[in-house]
Amino acid sequence: MKASKVTKVTTHVLQEMKLRKEKISMLTAYDYSMARIVDGAGIDVILVGDSAANVMAGYKTTLPITLDEMIYHAGSVMRAVKRALVVVDLPFGTYQGNSREALLSAIRIMKESNANAVKLEGGKEIIESVDRILSAGIPVMGHLGLTPQSINKFGTYVVRATHEEEASKLVEDAHLLAEAGCFALVLEKIPAVLAEKVTREISIPTIGIGAGSQVNGQVLVLHDMLGINQDFSPRFLRRYHNLYEEINNAVESYIKDVKNQRFPNEKEQY
Ligand code: KIV
């Protein structure tokens, strides 16, 4: 069955989409109102990304957002969503280096927000955490390439895995995550040919962001693609709207109307 016909997208639906070469659409959302619009439009996957740290809270990196804050965003999204699969990022410091803590963090997200899956950044170094979360029956999405939670290690947001050593580690990690039982894999800001190779070699769907067209699906940050956030314009970003300007114009008109006593009019009062 075509994904557009399903009433609830599951991890199995995504797997079938890969098999029949139907592309997977994924966007972020962090609140009830936006999630309702995005889900209603028919998106396949909603990511409650830790990019909430940037676009919702104004932090420079994704590192400061807490597990409680992610659960708050995820719960708001879940109250709106009827059809999309909802995946929630485990925030920095809640899964690296301690698989028991990773499991407890994932369980809190699932129990307190009612989300469908979690996402973790990294490969071999976090595989114990991935295994333990999966063993509790919680679906896991992997994330390789540019992993923003490691920005202090990378030092920059430039394209990753352009050199042989990093590229082969990425391919190894992709196999490891797929074999462990992850249901999908995000590939961020890597060369298109490398993303294509990974997509061909592993059995689970790949979702790209700045990873070219030969992946199984695409993801963008909602505020970037709607043009709410004007400060961020990497090559891979396509802006579908200029909502910053639209909202700005609406607010300016409102201010003018209030100042000139054109709002409210007779019909807008009791
Ligand atoms: O947090 C996020 O929005 C993400 C996407 C960029 C994939 O991880």
Residues whose N, C-alpha, C, O or C-beta is under 5 A from the ligand:
A	BS01	KIV	T28 G49 D50 S51 V186 V219 V221
